[in-house]
Amino acid sequence: MIHVIRERATPQQLQEMLEALQTYVKLAVDVRRRVVAGGGEMHADCEAALLEGGSQQADIWGADWIPESQEVRFESLINIRPKLGNRSMTIADPLLRSTIEEIVRERLGGS
């Protein structure tokens, strides 16, 4: 189940987002609006949920949340954006990575 999280996620939302992959949650993060979509089997599904909610493509980046280790990972096919200077699946810009991690921790937890 994909949830669009604008505030802090509830424990039930986190559990439902974990249903697809059990140990981690695929995410799409709108860095301008500070909104996270999580759950499902593909980052693109989360990205589609954000686009349907009014997000702009250029503002959305893919990541993963691993609740057990409280880790954010920055690898996704939706991150391949040569026009924006990101030529690989991993987000290269350290400032963008920091912003995404901050948003994920605000919405999903962790320190």
Backbone bond lengths (Angstrom), bond angles and torsions (degrees), N, CA, C in turn:
res aa  C-N    CA-C-N  psi(-1)  N-CA   C-N-CA  omega(-1)  CA-C   N-CA-C  phi
1 M - - - 1.448 - - 1.528 108.94 -
2 I 1.320 115.45 134.16 1.463 120.70 179.02 1.526 108.80 -99.57
3 H 1.317 114.39 130.44 1.456 121.44 176.07 1.519 108.86 -117.06
4 V 1.317 116.36 140.26 1.457 122.02 170.96 1.517 105.89 -98.89
5 I 1.325 114.92 119.73 1.468 121.78 -171.97 1.532 109.62 -109.98
6 R 1.323 115.07 114.74 1.473 121.14 178.69 1.520 111.95 -105.35
7 E 1.307 116.34 -19.73 1.463 124.00 177.42 1.528 106.60 -123.54
8 R 1.299 118.01 -164.72 1.460 121.03 177.38 1.536 109.73 -69.74
9 A 1.328 117.65 131.27 1.467 121.83 179.65 1.526 110.20 -67.35
10 T 1.314 115.49 145.04 1.458 120.62 175.45 1.528 108.92 -82.73
11 P 1.329 117.88 159.49 1.465 119.93 175.52 1.537 112.13 -55.73
12 Q 1.327 117.25 -37.41 1.464 120.15 179.09 1.527 111.12 -65.23
13 Q 1.329 117.73 -42.41 1.463 120.78 177.62 1.529 110.74 -61.35
14 L 1.332 116.33 -43.88 1.465 119.95 178.47 1.524 110.62 -59.94
15 Q 1.311 117.00 -44.10 1.462 120.95 179.92 1.531 110.98 -62.69
16 E 1.314 116.83 -42.86 1.464 120.68 179.54 1.529 111.41 -66.27
17 M 1.326 118.05 -36.17 1.457 120.80 177.82 1.526 111.31 -68.33
18 L 1.324 117.36 -28.74 1.463 122.11 179.02 1.528 113.57 -77.93
19 E 1.325 117.77 -13.88 1.460 120.93 -174.99 1.528 113.15 -56.30
20 A 1.313 118.50 -39.59 1.463 121.65 -174.63 1.526 112.49 -68.21
21 L 1.326 117.89 -44.69 1.461 120.91 -171.89 1.530 114.10 -119.03
22 Q 1.308 117.51 -2.39 1.464 125.51 173.70 1.529 115.37 69.94
23 T 1.336 119.27 -53.76 1.467 120.42 -172.06 1.524 114.53 -103.69
24 Y 1.328 116.62 -13.10 1.463 119.31 177.84 1.520 109.49 -152.93
25 V 1.342 114.96 166.29 1.458 121.89 -177.39 1.518 108.83 -121.05
26 K 1.321 116.35 128.20 1.462 120.74 172.34 1.521 107.93 -78.51
27 L 1.321 115.06 139.05 1.460 121.50 -175.13 1.516 111.86 -131.18
28 A 1.318 115.13 154.19 1.453 123.06 162.38 1.523 104.99 -125.27
29 V 1.329 115.91 133.20 1.462 121.11 -174.56 1.529 109.43 -121.04
30 D 1.320 116.01 123.86 1.455 121.69 173.64 1.526 106.54 -89.21
31 V 1.326 115.90 106.42 1.466 119.48 -174.01 1.527 112.92 -74.62
32 R 1.316 117.98 -22.42 1.465 119.78 178.68 1.527 110.90 -79.62
33 R 1.330 116.89 -44.97 1.464 121.31 -177.87 1.526 112.96 -89.70
34 R 1.350 117.18 -9.81 1.467 123.71 179.74 1.533 111.11 59.91
35 V 1.325 115.20 46.17 1.460 123.51 179.84 1.523 108.01 -118.00
36 V 1.339 116.23 143.00 1.456 122.48 179.80 1.529 108.67 -121.25
37 A 1.331 116.16 134.73 1.465 121.22 169.01 1.516 106.01 -112.94
38 G 1.334 116.58 130.75 1.459 119.77 -177.02 1.506 112.61 -140.79
39 G 1.337 114.64 152.16 1.451 121.85 178.50 1.518 110.35 117.41
40 G 1.305 116.67 -178.69 1.454 120.43 179.53 1.514 112.55 76.47
41 E 1.322 114.50 -176.36 1.464 120.66 -175.69 1.514 113.72 -101.46
42 M 1.337 117.94 -13.41 1.462 120.02 -177.57 1.528 110.95 -135.08
43 H 1.334 115.01 143.16 1.461 119.81 175.91 1.530 110.55 -59.39
44 A 1.329 116.17 -34.59 1.467 120.37 -177.93 1.526 111.75 -61.99
45 D 1.326 118.03 -32.03 1.465 120.63 177.01 1.530 110.57 -65.61
46 C 1.315 115.55 -40.51 1.471 120.59 177.87 1.527 109.89 -67.84
47 E 1.321 115.89 -41.32 1.459 121.09 177.25 1.529 110.26 -58.97
48 A 1.334 117.36 -43.73 1.465 121.56 179.62 1.528 111.25 -61.17
49 A 1.328 116.86 -38.85 1.471 120.39 178.52 1.525 110.84 -62.85
50 L 1.330 116.85 -39.79 1.466 119.49 178.45 1.525 111.18 -69.40
51 L 1.331 117.13 -41.24 1.461 120.33 178.88 1.524 110.96 -61.88
52 E 1.330 117.27 -39.97 1.465 121.53 177.26 1.525 111.54 -63.18
53 G 1.336 115.96 -27.82 1.459 121.06 -179.90 1.511 114.30 -89.80
54 G 1.340 117.13 6.19 1.459 119.92 174.84 1.513 116.16 104.69
55 S 1.317 118.47 1.41 1.463 120.63 177.55 1.526 110.21 -70.27
56 Q 1.311 116.05 156.88 1.457 122.55 176.35 1.531 109.57 -100.46
57 Q 1.319 116.45 140.21 1.469 122.56 -177.16 1.531 112.94 -49.60
58 A 1.311 117.44 -45.25 1.462 121.13 -175.79 1.524 113.34 -65.06
59 D 1.324 117.14 -18.25 1.468 121.82 -177.96 1.525 113.20 -91.77
60 I 1.339 118.22 -7.03 1.464 122.25 -172.02 1.526 110.62 -103.53
61 W 1.335 114.83 130.52 1.460 121.59 178.96 1.525 109.46 -132.79
62 G 1.324 116.59 149.96 1.455 121.88 -177.76 1.522 112.53 -94.55
63 A 1.322 115.15 144.80 1.465 121.91 178.25 1.523 108.51 -155.46
64 D 1.314 115.60 173.46 1.464 122.40 174.77 1.520 108.66 -127.72
65 W 1.331 116.07 147.61 1.467 123.12 176.08 1.508 107.48 -117.99
66 I 1.334 116.10 123.08 1.457 122.28 177.18 1.525 106.96 -108.34
67 P 1.336 118.17 99.84 1.461 120.93 -174.08 1.525 113.97 -61.00
68 E 1.315 117.65 -39.41 1.461 119.84 -175.52 1.528 112.35 -60.65
69 S 1.335 117.13 -41.11 1.465 120.79 -179.11 1.527 112.16 -100.02
70 Q 1.353 117.13 -2.66 1.467 122.52 -177.89 1.532 110.55 58.33
71 E 1.319 116.67 38.86 1.449 122.29 -175.28 1.525 111.02 -107.74
72 V 1.339 115.50 142.55 1.455 122.62 172.76 1.524 106.97 -109.97
73 R 1.334 116.25 130.11 1.464 121.72 175.73 1.514 108.09 -114.26
74 F 1.325 116.32 151.62 1.460 121.87 -168.00 1.530 113.04 -120.21
75 E 1.315 117.78 38.50 1.456 121.24 -177.02 1.524 110.82 -118.50
76 S 1.331 116.24 126.78 1.455 121.79 179.89 1.525 109.24 -165.84
77 L 1.315 115.66 148.81 1.461 119.96 175.33 1.528 111.76 -61.02
78 I 1.323 117.42 -32.28 1.472 118.86 -178.65 1.528 112.39 -69.60
79 N 1.326 117.76 -8.07 1.468 121.43 179.49 1.526 112.92 -86.40
80 I 1.315 118.30 -7.64 1.465 120.53 178.74 1.528 107.41 -75.11
81 R 1.324 114.83 104.27 1.465 121.07 -175.18 1.527 110.12 -141.89
82 P 1.310 117.76 78.78 1.465 120.45 -178.58 1.533 113.73 -55.82
83 K 1.343 116.96 -37.27 1.468 119.59 -179.25 1.523 112.32 -64.81
84 L 1.339 116.20 -24.99 1.465 120.64 178.67 1.529 111.58 -100.35
85 G 1.331 116.34 9.44 1.457 120.78 175.93 1.512 114.82 85.28
86 N 1.323 118.63 9.19 1.470 121.03 178.54 1.529 108.12 -113.16
87 R 1.321 116.05 103.36 1.457 121.25 -172.83 1.520 114.31 -96.98
88 S 1.323 117.55 3.56 1.465 120.04 -179.53 1.524 110.00 -130.41
89 M 1.321 115.08 176.32 1.468 119.87 178.08 1.519 112.11 -70.82
90 T 1.319 117.26 -23.62 1.463 122.02 -179.42 1.523 109.53 -90.43
91 I 1.321 115.99 134.99 1.465 120.59 177.76 1.523 108.19 -69.57
92 A 1.335 115.73 121.24 1.460 121.19 -174.73 1.530 113.53 -85.85
93 D 1.306 118.06 -34.20 1.460 123.04 -174.02 1.531 110.83 -71.33
94 P 1.341 117.91 115.29 1.468 120.06 -178.32 1.532 113.32 -63.47
95 L 1.311 118.56 -32.42 1.467 120.96 178.41 1.529 110.25 -68.70
96 L 1.318 117.48 -42.25 1.459 121.52 177.07 1.528 110.38 -63.88
97 R 1.314 117.30 -42.59 1.469 121.15 177.73 1.525 110.40 -60.10
98 S 1.323 116.86 -42.79 1.458 121.75 179.54 1.526 110.96 -63.44
99 T 1.321 117.04 -42.65 1.467 121.21 178.59 1.518 110.77 -62.96
100 I 1.319 117.10 -45.29 1.466 121.41 179.44 1.521 110.41 -62.00
101 E 1.319 117.12 -45.15 1.462 119.86 179.68 1.527 111.17 -61.36
102 E 1.314 116.83 -41.76 1.470 121.01 178.42 1.530 110.83 -60.36
103 I 1.327 117.21 -45.20 1.459 121.54 -179.58 1.529 110.49 -64.88
104 V 1.313 116.86 -44.98 1.479 120.47 -179.78 1.522 110.26 -60.64
105 R 1.321 117.44 -43.75 1.462 120.24 -179.66 1.524 111.24 -67.57
106 E 1.326 118.34 -35.60 1.470 120.83 175.38 1.515 111.54 -62.09
107 R 1.336 116.27 -41.70 1.467 121.53 -173.59 1.523 113.76 -86.71
108 L 1.350 117.77 -34.80 1.457 120.68 -172.47 1.522 114.50 -113.28
109 G 1.307 117.96 -14.89 1.462 120.33 177.62 1.496 112.45 115.44
110 G 1.294 115.52 -177.70 1.465 121.42 -179.72 1.509 111.54 96.95
111 S 1.316 112.48 168.67 1.467 118.04 -178.01 1.489 111.32 -113.69
